[in-house]
Amino acid sequence: MYPTISDLLKDLFGINIPLPIQSFGFMMAISFMLAAYTLQSELLRKEKQGILKSFLVKVIKGAPASRADIFGSALTGFFVGFKFLYAAMNYSEFVADTQGVLLSAKGNIIGGLLVAAIMGYMRYREGEKNRLPELVHEEQEMFPHQLVMNITFIAAIAGIIGAKIFHNLENLDDLMRDPIDALLSFSGLTMYGGLICGAAAVIYFGRKHKIGALDLSDATAPGLMLAYGTGRLGCQIAGDGDWGIVNLNPKPSFLSWLPDWAWSYSYPNNVINSGIPIPGCEGHHCMMLTDAVYPTPLYEAITCILLFFVLWSVRKKFTVPGKLFSLYLLLNGIERMMIEQIRVNNKFDLMGLTVTQAEVIAAVLMLLGLSGLVFIKRDSVLNKTK
C-alpha cells in the first residue's frame, strides 16, 4: 500500500521525496477533476442542441471592495500564513502528520498576520482599481457550462459533509468515543452520504440558475460513475479500511490469470495501521491485516470505470430528461448491492432483516432508477424551473 505519494514514488523509482500529499486525497482530487471535465462536456453538448439555454445575471460594476470582502480575504490570508509558514518551518512534522497539523491549533502567528495584511490590502487595492464614479447596473449573459467550477466546489463541500454525517450515523460508538476525531478526521467517508447531500446541493444551485434538475442530473451521471471508480482506486492504493471480508479460500482455477493480491490481500502498510506489525518494517505505516480479505475497492474501481464507459456510450441515445440519470441510479444500486455481500460494514436489524446502511440506500436507488426509466416523461414536472 502507498498511504502517501512519497511512498509510491519511492517504490516505483527508488527516490525519497517527502511530500505532504496523501494518496487517497490525491485520487479524490483527480476524481473531482474528471467529474468536472465530463460535466462541462455534457453541458456544452446540451447547449449546442438547444436543450439548455443561457440566462441573465445581474452584476454591479464600479463598487469598491466592501469591508466583508476585505475581511474575508484577510481571514483566508491569516489561515494560509498561520498554517503554511509553520509547515515550512516544521516540514518533517508536516509530512509525517499533515492532517494533524492542519486540524490542530499549531501555526505561526507572525506568518498569519503578515499574509492577512497582504491579502487584505490586495483586495482593497483591487476594489479601488475597479472603482467608478457611479455604480453601473447591468445584466450579463451566462451559459450553464460556465458554472462548472461552482458546481464542482458545491458538490465537493456538500458531498464531504454528507459523507461524514452518514459515516457517523453508521458508527455512533466511534462518534461518542472521540467526537472531535470522528467529525474532523479525513478518514471515514460514506459514499452514499456524499452522493445524496452533494446531489441535493447541486440541484438547488442549478434551479437558482434556471437549469432543469433532470437535465443537470443527466449531465452529471457519467462523471459521477467515473469519479466514484477513481475514488475507489484511492481507497485501494491507500488501504483506508474499505476492504472486504476475510477471504482464505483458494483462488478458483478459472481465475488463475488473476494476480493473487487481486483475489485475496492483506493490505500491508495500510494507512489506518490496521492489523499486525510487518517484520522489519520501520516508519509510520508498518501494519498488515492478520487475515487476507477481498480487495473490494479494486473490484468497485474496475466495475464503475467500466460502467462509466457504458453511460458515456449511450448518453446521446437518451433524449428524455432524467432517463440517463435513472440508469445511473439503477447501475449504481446494483453494483453496490452486489459488493456489499463481501464487504466489511456495520449491520443493523430492519424489519427482521440484517442489512447494512449501504444495502438499504442501494435498494432505494435501484427502485428510483427503475421507476425513472419506466415513468419519467419528456415534460416531467421535476425538470421545470421557475
C-alpha positions in Angstrom: 0.0 0.0 0.0 1.0 3.6 -0.6 -0.5 5.9 2.1 1.3 8.9 0.6 2.5 9.9 -2.9 6.0 9.8 -1.4 5.6 6.1 -0.7 4.5 5.4 -4.3 7.5 7.4 -5.7 9.9 5.6 -3.5 8.7 2.1 -4.5 8.4 2.9 -8.2 11.6 5.0 -8.7 13.7 4.4 -5.6 13.7 8.1 -4.7 12.6 9.5 -1.4 10.9 12.9 -1.8 8.9 13.8 1.4 5.6 15.2 0.2 2.6 16.1 2.4 0.2 14.5 -0.1 -1.9 11.5 0.9 -2.7 9.2 -2.0 -6.4 9.0 -1.1 -6.7 12.8 -1.1 -4.8 12.9 -4.4 -7.1 10.4 -6.1 -10.1 12.3 -4.7 -8.8 15.5 -6.3 -8.4 13.6 -9.6 -12.0 12.3 -9.2 -13.4 15.8 -8.9 -11.4 17.0 -11.9 -12.7 14.1 -14.1 -16.3 14.8 -12.9 -15.9 18.5 -13.8 -14.5 17.7 -17.2 -17.3 15.3 -18.2 -19.9 17.6 -16.8 -18.6 20.5 -18.8 -18.5 18.4 -21.9 -22.2 17.3 -21.4 -23.4 20.8 -20.6 -21.7 22.2 -23.8 -23.3 19.4 -25.8 -26.8 20.1 -24.4 -26.3 23.9 -25.0 -25.4 23.2 -28.7 -28.5 21.1 -29.1 -30.6 23.8 -27.6 -31.6 21.7 -24.6 -30.0 24.1 -22.1 -30.4 27.9 -22.5 -28.4 30.9 -21.4 -29.6 33.0 -18.6 -29.0 36.6 -17.4 -27.3 37.5 -14.2 -27.3 40.9 -12.6 -23.9 42.5 -11.9 -22.8 45.7 -10.4 -19.6 47.3 -11.7 -17.6 50.0 -10.1 -18.2 49.2 -6.5 -15.2 49.4 -4.1 -14.2 46.4 -2.0 -16.6 46.1 0.9 -15.4 45.6 4.5 -16.7 42.0 4.3 -14.7 41.3 1.2 -11.5 42.7 2.7 -12.1 40.8 6.0 -12.8 37.6 4.1 -9.5 38.0 2.1 -7.6 38.8 5.3 -9.1 35.8 7.2 -8.1 33.5 4.3 -4.6 35.0 4.3 -4.3 34.5 8.1 -5.1 30.8 7.8 -2.7 30.4 4.9 0.1 32.2 6.6 -0.6 30.8 10.1 -0.5 27.2 8.9 1.9 27.1 5.9 4.7 29.1 7.4 4.5 26.8 10.4 4.5 23.8 8.0 7.5 25.2 6.1 9.5 25.7 9.3 8.4 22.2 10.6 8.3 20.4 7.3 9.2 16.9 8.7 6.3 17.1 11.2 4.0 18.4 8.5 4.9 15.4 6.2 4.6 12.9 9.0 1.2 14.2 10.1 -0.3 16.5 7.5 -3.9 16.1 8.8 -2.9 16.6 12.4 -1.0 19.9 11.7 -3.8 21.3 9.5 -6.6 20.5 12.0 -4.6 21.5 15.2 -4.1 24.9 16.7 -0.4 24.8 15.6 0.7 27.7 13.5 2.9 30.7 13.1 1.1 33.9 14.3 3.5 36.2 12.6 3.1 34.5 9.3 -0.7 34.6 9.8 -0.8 38.3 10.5 1.7 39.1 7.6 -0.2 37.2 4.9 -3.6 38.5 6.3 -2.3 42.1 5.9 -1.0 41.4 2.4 -4.2 39.7 1.1 -6.5 42.2 2.8 -4.6 45.1 1.2 -4.5 43.4 -2.2 -8.3 43.0 -2.1 -8.7 46.7 -1.1 -6.4 47.8 -4.0 -8.3 45.7 -6.5 -11.6 47.3 -5.5 -10.1 50.8 -5.8 -8.7 50.0 -9.2 -12.1 49.0 -10.5 -14.0 51.7 -8.7 -16.1 54.1 -10.8 -17.7 57.5 -10.0 -21.1 55.9 -10.3 -22.2 52.3 -10.0 -23.2 50.5 -13.2 -26.0 48.0 -13.0 -26.2 45.6 -15.9 -27.1 42.1 -16.9 -24.7 39.6 -18.4 -25.5 36.5 -20.4 -24.1 33.3 -18.9 -24.3 29.6 -20.0 -24.6 26.6 -17.7 -21.2 25.3 -18.7 -19.6 28.4 -17.2 -20.9 27.3 -13.7 -18.9 24.0 -13.7 -16.3 25.1 -11.2 -19.0 26.5 -8.9 -21.0 23.2 -9.2 -17.8 21.1 -8.6 -17.0 23.2 -5.5 -20.5 23.0 -4.1 -20.6 19.2 -4.8 -17.3 18.7 -3.1 -18.2 20.7 0.1 -21.7 19.3 0.4 -20.5 15.8 -0.5 -17.8 15.7 2.1 -20.2 17.0 4.8 -22.8 14.4 3.8 -20.2 11.6 3.7 -19.1 12.5 7.2 -22.7 12.7 8.5 -23.7 9.3 7.1 -20.5 7.7 8.3 -21.0 8.9 11.8 -24.6 7.8 11.8 -23.4 4.4 10.9 -20.7 4.4 13.6 -22.3 6.1 16.6 -20.0 4.3 19.0 -16.9 5.9 17.4 -18.6 9.3 17.4 -19.4 9.0 21.1 -15.9 7.7 22.0 -14.0 10.5 20.2 -16.4 13.1 18.6 -13.6 15.5 17.6 -11.7 12.9 15.6 -14.9 11.5 14.2 -16.1 14.8 12.9 -12.7 16.3 11.7 -10.8 13.3 10.5 -10.3 12.9 6.8 -11.0 9.2 7.1 -14.4 7.7 7.5 -16.5 8.9 4.5 -19.7 7.2 3.3 -20.1 7.4 -0.4 -23.9 7.5 -0.4 -24.0 10.3 2.1 -21.8 12.3 -0.2 -24.0 11.4 -3.2 -27.2 12.4 -1.5 -26.1 15.7 0.0 -23.9 16.7 -3.0 -26.8 16.0 -5.4 -29.3 18.0 -3.3 -26.9 21.0 -3.1 -26.1 20.9 -6.9 -29.8 20.6 -7.9 -30.7 23.5 -5.6 -27.9 25.6 -7.2 -28.9 24.6 -10.7 -32.6 25.6 -10.1 -31.5 29.0 -8.9 -29.8 29.5 -12.3 -32.8 28.0 -14.2 -31.1 24.7 -15.1 -33.6 21.8 -15.1 -33.0 19.3 -12.3 -33.2 16.3 -14.7 -31.1 17.9 -17.4 -28.4 18.7 -14.9 -28.7 15.2 -13.3 -28.2 13.6 -16.7 -25.2 15.7 -17.4 -23.6 14.6 -14.1 -24.4 10.9 -14.4 -21.3 9.6 -16.3 -18.9 11.8 -14.3 -20.4 10.6 -11.0 -19.7 7.0 -12.0 -16.2 7.8 -13.2 -15.4 9.8 -10.1 -16.6 7.0 -7.8 -14.4 4.5 -9.6 -11.3 6.6 -9.4 -12.1 7.4 -5.8 -12.2 3.7 -5.0 -8.7 3.4 -6.6 -7.6 5.9 -3.9 -9.1 3.6 -1.3 -7.2 0.6 -2.7 -3.9 2.4 -3.1 -4.0 3.8 0.5 -5.6 0.9 2.2 -8.1 3.0 4.1 -10.2 0.2 5.6 -12.9 0.0 2.9 -12.0 -3.6 2.1 -13.9 -6.9 2.1 -14.5 -9.7 4.4 -11.8 -12.3 5.2 -11.0 -14.5 2.2 -8.9 -17.6 2.9 -10.5 -19.5 0.0 -8.1 -20.8 -2.6 -8.2 -18.9 -5.9 -10.5 -20.7 -8.4 -8.8 -22.3 -11.4 -10.8 -20.1 -13.9 -9.1 -17.1 -12.2 -5.6 -18.5 -12.5 -4.7 -15.5 -14.7 -5.6 -13.1 -11.9 -2.7 -11.9 -9.6 -3.0 -13.4 -6.1 -3.4 -10.0 -4.5 -6.4 -9.2 -6.6 -8.2 -12.3 -5.1 -7.1 -12.1 -1.5 -4.9 -9.3 0.0 -3.6 -8.4 3.4 -3.1 -4.7 2.7 0.5 -4.2 4.0 1.4 -0.7 5.0 -2.3 0.4 5.1 -2.9 4.0 6.0 -5.1 3.2 9.1 -2.4 1.0 10.6 -4.8 -2.0 11.0 -3.6 -5.5 11.8 -0.3 -6.8 13.0 3.3 -5.4 12.7 5.2 -6.2 9.5 8.6 -7.8 10.4 11.5 -5.5 9.7 9.3 -2.5 8.7 10.2 0.9 10.0 8.0 4.0 9.7 4.5 5.3 10.2 2.6 2.6 8.3 4.0 -0.8 9.2 0.9 -2.9 9.7 -0.8 -5.6 7.7 -4.1 -7.5 8.2 -3.9 -10.7 10.1 -6.1 -12.5 7.6 -6.2 -11.6 3.9 -9.5 -10.1 2.6 -11.3 -9.5 -0.6 -9.9 -6.2 -2.2 -13.3 -4.8 -2.8 -12.2 -1.2 -3.6 -10.3 -2.7 -6.6 -13.5 -4.5 -7.7 -15.6 -1.4 -7.4 -13.0 0.7 -9.2 -12.9 -1.6 -12.2 -16.6 -2.0 -12.3 -17.5 1.6 -12.0 -14.9 2.8 -14.6 -16.4 0.2 -17.0 -19.9 1.4 -16.2 -18.8 5.0 -16.9 -17.9 3.9 -20.5 -21.3 2.3 -20.7 -23.1 5.5 -19.7 -20.8 7.6 -21.9 -21.5 5.5 -24.9 -25.3 5.6 -24.6 -25.8 9.1 -23.3 -26.8 10.5 -26.7 -29.5 7.9 -27.1 -31.3 9.1 -24.0 -33.4 12.1 -25.2 -35.9 12.2 -22.3 -34.5 14.2 -19.4 -33.9 12.1 -16.3 -33.6 8.7 -18.1 -29.8 8.6 -18.2 -29.6 9.6 -14.5 -32.2 6.9 -13.8 -30.0 4.3 -15.5 -27.0 5.6 -13.4 -29.0 5.1 -10.2 -30.0 1.6 -11.2 -26.5 0.5 -12.2 -25.0 2.2 -9.1 -27.5 0.4 -6.8 -26.9 -3.0 -8.4 -23.1 -2.6 -8.2 -23.2 -1.6 -4.5 -25.7 -4.2 -3.5 -23.5 -6.9 -5.0 -20.3 -5.7 -3.5 -21.9 -5.4 0.0 -22.2 -9.1 0.1 -18.4 -9.5 0.5 -17.6 -6.1 2.1 -16.9 -5.2 5.7 -19.6 -3.0 7.0 -21.8 -2.3 10.1 -25.1 -4.2 10.1 -28.4 -3.5 11.8 -31.8 -5.0 12.0 -34.5 -3.7 9.8 -38.0 -5.3 9.9 -36.4 -8.7 10.8 -33.7 -8.4 8.2 -29.9 -7.9 8.9 -28.8 -5.3 6.5 -26.2 -2.5 6.1 -26.9 1.2 5.6 -25.5 0.9 2.0 -27.8 -2.0 1.2 -30.8 0.0 2.2 -29.8 3.0 0.2 -28.7 0.8 -2.8 -32.2 -0.8 -2.8 -33.8 2.7 -2.8 -31.6 3.8 -5.6 -32.4 0.7 -7.7 -36.1 1.4 -7.1 -35.8 5.1 -8.0 -33.7 4.2 -11.1 -36.2 1.6 -12.3 -39.1 3.9 -11.7 -37.5 6.7 -13.5 -36.8 4.6 -16.6 -40.4 3.5 -16.6 -42.4 6.6 -15.6 -40.4 9.8 -16.3 -41.9 11.6 -19.3 -40.4 14.3 -21.5 -42.4 17.1 -19.9 -41.7 15.9 -16.3 -42.5 18.5 -13.7 -39.2 17.5 -12.0 -37.4 19.3 -14.8 -39.3 22.6 -14.6 -37.6 25.8 -13.5 -39.1 29.0 -12.3 
